[in-house]
Amino acid sequence: MTLLVVGSLHLDVVVRAPHLPALDETVTGSAVDYVFGGKGGNQALAAARMGAQVSFAGRAGSDRFGDMIRDALRAENVDMSQLQTDIGPSGMSVAVVDAQGDYGAVIVSAANLQIEGSQLDVPEGTKLVLLQNEIPEMINISIAAKARAAGAQVWLNAAPARALSDELMQSVDLLIVNRVEDAFYADVSGPERLTTLGAEGVQHAGQTHPGFAVDVISTHGAGDVFVGALAAQVVGGTPLTDAIAFAQAAAALHVSSTLEKRLRLTPENVRAFLKAQPSR
């Protein structure tokens, strides 16, 4: 294996509506989709679609949503040998996407909070371990220490924002945050930092990488596509700075594509998109 993703799995219920509901307001929606999700799961699938050999460690329920989650991972050839099964509900979320493509969501973690960290390991040959904040921090601490011992890099997409222990930070090589999380972690020092700025681009190592101008259908999941594509490039041997443009292009294609087209995005699509852009 080259990439191990340890994180959350959700089955997202995505509702389209003209605007996000205000307090006590009921809004009439126009469509509903049932979408594989969870930051860990999304990043694993994005990395697999962008060419990485991916192993996933986490936990899904014994319900129908859990079956759908396992089917989605299997379809992208993600190794599930460390995917645990919980006797109960899977993680899920409900997202409302408005006419401009912006969204709000509610997450129910369920099985994701029951991961048994003692059963997780870093497979031989793993170059990078990718973590997020949708599972208990003790799981991240445990697997990050094992990754260090195995000689693998550790990236933490520190979302959603929460306090981070010094013990975890000592094992993290790259901290990936958005602008809101960047402000929350203003006093956190140590690991290298990469900050995503949505359509405005990415900040890394004192440099701003501008984003690509596209017509947005929905921004839902764009950050996870960016992180997954970035990881796929780096484990494939591309320097981080060069991998950023590829990951930005993958995210741009994601936000400007319909749900069906998102499921079929390939590295070739991303390279063609980059080739068609004016030099930056």
C-alpha positions, 0 to 999 in steps of 0.5 A: 500500500502507498496511502493509508486513510484513517477516518470517518465514513458517512452516507450523506443525504443531500437535499437541493433547495433554493436557499438554506432554511432560516430558524423555524423555516421550512423550505421546499426542496427540488431533489435528494441524493444519497451520497457516499461521504465522511471526510475520511471516505471522501478523501480515500475515494478521491485519492483512489480515483486519482491513481493512488493505491489506497487502504482504508481504516475505520468503522461502518455500521451493520445497517443498509447505509453501511452496505452502501458505504462498503460497496462504494469503497469496493467499487474503487478498489480500496483495500478494506481489510481494516474496515471494522463493522459496528452492530448499529447505525453507520455515520451519516449527514444531511446536507442542504445545497442552495441555488448558488452551490453553497451548503450547510450540513449536520453530521451524526457520527455513530459508528465512527466514534466506536473505532477500536484503535488497538486493531489498526496498523500501518501496512508495510510499504505505506508512504503516507497516512492521512487523518482528519478530525471526524474520529476520536483524537486518541485514534489519530494519536495512536495511528500517527505514532505507528506511522512515525515508527513505520517511516511514513509521513502523517498529514492531518486535515484538521477539520472540523476544528477542535483542540489538538494535543501536543502528542498528536502534533509531534507526529504530524508532518503537514497540517491542512486547514481551510481559512476558518480552521487556520484562524482557530489554529493560529497559536498551533506551531510545529508542522508545515501548514497548507491553507485552502481558500476556496475559489481564491486558491491555496496558501503554502510556504509563504506562497499563494497558489491562485484558484481556477475560475469555473462555474460552480454547481456545488462546493460540497466535498471539494475540500476532500477532493483537493486533499485526496488528489494532493495525497495521490500525487505526493505518494506518486512521487510529485513534490508537494508544491507541484502537486498543489496545482493538480489538486486544485484542478481536481477540486475545480472539476469537482465543483463544476461537475454534476454528481454523475460526472464527479464519480467518473473524474480521472487523472486524465481529465485533470491533466487535460483541464490543466493543459487548457488553462492559461499559464499561471 
